[in-house]
Amino acid sequence: MVMSTHANAEQTIPTNPRDVRISQPEIMQWRPVSASSTKDEKSDASEKANAVKPAAFQEDVFLVDPSESYYIENEAVGCDSCSPEHACDSIGCRSCYPATSRFWLRVEYLYWTLGGMDLPPLVTTSPAPTAPADTGVLNNVGTTILFGNDSVLDSFRSGGRFTYGIDDARGFGDLEVSGLWISPEDIDFSDNRDRLARPVFNTTTGSEASQLIAHPDFLDGNVRIEAENRLFIIDVLRRTCLASTRFSRLDFLVGYRYAQLDEMLRIDQSSTYTAPQGPIIQGTVIDLFDSFETENHFNGGEIGLQSWRASGPWKLHLTAKIGLGVNTGKVVIDGATTNTVPGGGSASFVGGLLAQETNIGEYKDSEFSAIPEVAIGMSHRLHDGFDLWLGYNFLYWQNAVRLSETIDRSVSQFPPEAPTGTLNPEFRFRTDDVVAHGLSAGATFTF
């Protein structure tokens, strides 16, 4: 109901403030008004209220990132002005969040590179007519390195990351779990030219030497090398708002990180004598392999900061975090030599060339480690519940066990000789650092 007033009431303008006379009292009448009329009047009132707002306070059409969608600035002091369906932020940020939780999933394609393995010279050759004793020996004129003496497995390769989160656990905080992996990259090198050798440093003579794989005078042979590395990371984080406005936010991150880095190298060679050499008869076959594997398992806590700043449907995201914990490194070295004599059967011996009794075994060690990571990204809201993502990550792993640190190219004996002299090759537990970085592209879904 609304009230209306007749305008025919006679009034006299007083000359004295006390002299006021109304000839006839006003007549009040009531009439029913429809709900639509009331709604229109409220809309008119709202439009008038907005019309007098300064430009700086007028509402903008703004879409919030799904992982941050519940934060809307509350300009009033405290949280009294939150709408009934919202609750006050538990740590005092000037914001409100939904009374019900929201879930989101980010799927990313990664194009990253891992820090390569720095390998020593492993396979060499020499031109004709190099003598067998000089073939493949480093520092000799004409010796060419066919494999090794550089970094391998450092090219960009594919990977992926899935991040699943829940926003507003009603006072418990925002949670997210992510899994990242970089696909294994492998190298498969093989060669069967007529002059092949594996270079070593002979500690008995104190000079460079080589083990022949093939030479046209008396030996046919081939060599094959396989190498591989991969990375896997899991993060479980709780995000707590430190500060927020309508167009920006800063979070504190705390949680758990697990990381795993695996590397392997295997060398296989086979040689067949085409002519007798001393006690070795023609047709004798020597098969040999060296195997090196390393594993890193990091377990630790993780802290960091995460922020975003918005402009319309675009958002700039920045993240800096560091995992602090213990890295358990594992090294496995193995090798064997098998001699097959025509009509005489086969005999196998422990040890190859760079993996012999002096260093074969399984070794473990634990050491404090840190894994800092920095990320920058851009997201664009296409519509509610769907965003596109593009970013860059840089990750550094301190004190990891690297395969390149496990290889000793010094030898004091050649297979199948028993260990002697300086007992090389030897194993020493050494660590090095790993760098991984690259681009990411994907999409975020909110539901």
Salt bridges, closest charged atoms under 4 A:
GLU59 OE1 - ARG246 NH1 3.56
ASP65 OD2 - HIS317 NE2 3.82
GLU68 OE1 - ARG239 NH1 3.46
GLU68 OE1 - ARG249 NH1 2.62
GLU73 OE2 - ARG94 NH2 3.26
GLU75 OE1 - ARG94 NH1 3.84
GLU85 OE2 - HIS86 ND1 3.82
GLU108 OE2 - ARG161 NE 3.02
ASP167 OD1 - ARG239 NH2 2.95
ASP174 OD2 - ARG239 NH1 3.76
ASP174 OD2 - ARG249 NH2 3.17
GLU176 OE1 - ARG239 NE 3.03
GLU185 OE1 - ARG157 NH2 2.59
ASP188 OD2 - ARG224 NH2 2.79
ASP191 OD2 - ARG193 NH2 2.96
GLU208 OE1 - ARG409 NH2 2.80
ASP217 OD2 - HIS215 ND1 3.70
GLU226 OE2 - ARG224 NH2 3.53
GLU228 OE2 - ARG230 NH2 2.57
ASP235 OD1 - ARG257 NE 2.75
ASP235 OD2 - LYS321 NZ 3.25
ASP251 OD2 - ARG239 NH1 3.32
ASP251 OD1 - ARG249 NE 2.50
GLU263 OE2 - ARG402 NH2 2.62
ASP268 OD2 - ARG266 NE 2.85
ASP290 OD2 - ARG198 NH2 2.73
GLU295 OE1 - HIS297 NE2 3.15
GLU302 OE2 - ARG257 NE 3.22
GLU362 OE2 - LYS330 NZ 3.91
GLU373 OE1 - ARG257 NH2 2.63
ASP384 OD1 - ARG381 NH1 3.62
ASP387 OD1 - ARG381 NE 2.96
GLU426 OE2 - ARG428 NE 3.14
